[in-house]
């Protein structure tokens, strides 16, 4: 098994442990993972970095879509807008990624 296969398997095992919600998308998970690993960023920078990491043209992340998803994640308390459109992951966001928080138990704050 090569390193990339092992990394993929570890990622699959980690995401399998997460407690998903119907409103949560794959893009949301990538955004949360990115903010956890890289720190605070605005949607345009998140979009650029996620698109650069994508394996194909089909997996490009449009800045408007990432911005909408960041606002949705903020509505559920998984990220917070720290000012000027820059987002940071919250303790709940970290707990979700580690499998300690069931996202379906969250209520939107709209």
C-alpha positions in Angstrom: 0.0 0.0 0.0 1.5 3.3 -1.0 1.4 6.4 1.2 -1.4 8.1 -0.8 -3.5 4.9 -0.4 -2.9 4.9 3.3 -3.7 8.6 3.6 -7.0 8.0 1.7 -7.9 5.1 4.0 -7.2 7.1 7.1 -9.3 10.0 5.8 -12.1 7.5 5.0 -12.0 6.1 8.5 -12.1 9.5 10.0 -15.0 10.8 8.0 -16.9 7.5 8.7 -16.7 8.4 12.4 -18.3 11.8 11.9 -21.9 12.2 12.7 -23.4 13.9 9.7 -26.5 16.0 9.1 -28.7 16.3 6.0 -27.7 20.0 5.5 -24.0 19.2 5.7 -22.2 18.8 2.3 -18.8 17.4 1.3 -17.7 21.0 0.6 -18.5 21.9 4.2 -16.2 19.1 5.4 -13.4 20.3 3.2 -13.9 23.9 4.5 -13.8 22.7 8.1 -10.7 20.6 7.5 -9.0 23.4 5.8 -9.7 25.9 8.6 -8.6 23.4 11.2 -5.3 22.8 9.4 -4.6 26.3 8.1 -6.3 28.8 10.4 -8.5 31.8 9.6 -9.3 32.6 5.9 -11.9 34.3 3.8 -14.0 32.3 1.3 -12.0 33.5 -1.7 -8.7 32.1 -0.3 -10.4 28.9 0.9 -11.8 28.4 -2.6 -8.4 29.0 -4.2 -6.6 26.6 -1.9 -9.2 23.8 -2.1 -9.3 24.1 -5.9 -5.5 23.8 -6.0 -5.7 20.7 -3.9 -8.5 19.2 -6.1 -7.6 16.2 -8.3 -9.6 17.3 -11.3 -11.3 20.2 -13.0 -14.7 18.8 -11.8 -13.7 19.4 -8.2 -13.0 23.1 -8.4 -14.6 25.2 -5.6 -16.2 28.5 -6.7 -15.7 31.4 -4.3 -19.5 32.2 -4.2 -20.3 28.6 -3.3 -17.6 28.5 -0.6 -19.0 31.8 0.8 -22.5 30.4 1.0 -21.3 27.3 2.7 -19.3 29.3 5.2 -22.4 31.3 6.1 -24.4 28.1 6.5 -21.6 26.6 8.7 -21.7 29.8 10.7 -25.5 29.5 11.1 -25.0 26.1 12.7 -22.0 27.3 14.9 -19.3 25.2 13.3 -17.4 28.3 12.1 -17.5 32.0 13.1 -17.0 35.1 11.0 -14.1 36.9 12.8 -14.4 40.0 10.8 -14.0 41.2 7.2 -15.5 38.0 5.9 -12.7 35.8 7.4 -13.9 32.6 9.0 -12.5 30.5 11.9 -13.4 27.0 13.0 -15.2 26.9 16.4 -14.9 24.3 19.2 -18.1 22.7 17.8 -16.5 22.5 14.4 -13.4 20.8 15.9 -15.7 18.4 17.8 -17.6 17.5 14.7 -14.4 16.7 12.8 -13.2 14.5 15.6 -16.5 12.6 15.7 -17.5 14.0 19.1 -20.4 16.1 17.9 -23.5 15.0 16.0 -24.1 17.7 13.5 -27.8 16.7 13.2 -28.3 17.9 16.8 -27.4 21.4 15.9 -30.0 24.1 15.2 -29.5 27.0 12.8 -29.4 30.4 14.3 -31.0 32.2 11.4 
